[in-house]
Amino acid sequence: QVQLVESGGGLVQPGGSLRLSCAASGSGFSTYAMGWYRQAPGKQRELVATVTRSITKNYADSVKGRFTISRDNAKNTVYLEMNSLKPEDTAVYYCNARRGIDEYWGQGTQVTVSS
């Protein structure tokens, strides 16, 4: 069992930056593929970025070059560095852990990009 707790969301102006963190409790963090997803009002949840156990990274086209995902296995934490934020990045951001058929979600953190 893995519990995920996101933090770091908030209100930021267009062009600004935020760093999201997701702290995992439970065993075996390094064996999970970790990811960030987001859901805007009235829209489906979508992939933002993932990082595998072997540190292979994948990004949605809409965030490439602006967002960076990273993980620190010693701290059981995954990060999402978000730069050059746009109003369309406004959403609830969710942390995800996946290993085989096991999958866990955090409760989400709100990111609002507005002037």
Phi, psi and omega in degrees: 000137180233132172251136182239132179231117179271153174206166174104356178288173179162194179260130180219150178282155174306137184090351182277185184228152172216154174236117177267145176235150176225111180265130182251137172245159188105174186263157171082024183307317185293345181269357181262142163283135183245149181208163172242134176233164177217155179221116176270158181304130178077006181237163177282156175295137182229154177291137173253306182197150176225155174222127183275180177298328181267015175068024170283132185247148179221139182230148168294146181303326185291344183242357181302135180085349180244325183250148176226126176260143177210164179222148176236099184293334178291333180255002182053044186224143172239144185240156170225108177271122184241120180240164179049049184294145181240157177305327180288355173277354179298125184181171166271128182258130184243140174268144182225139174236134184220134176209110184061234180271354179276134180212137181226150180231147169275179183271351174097155175224135185279132172240123179237124179248110185201149176267000000 
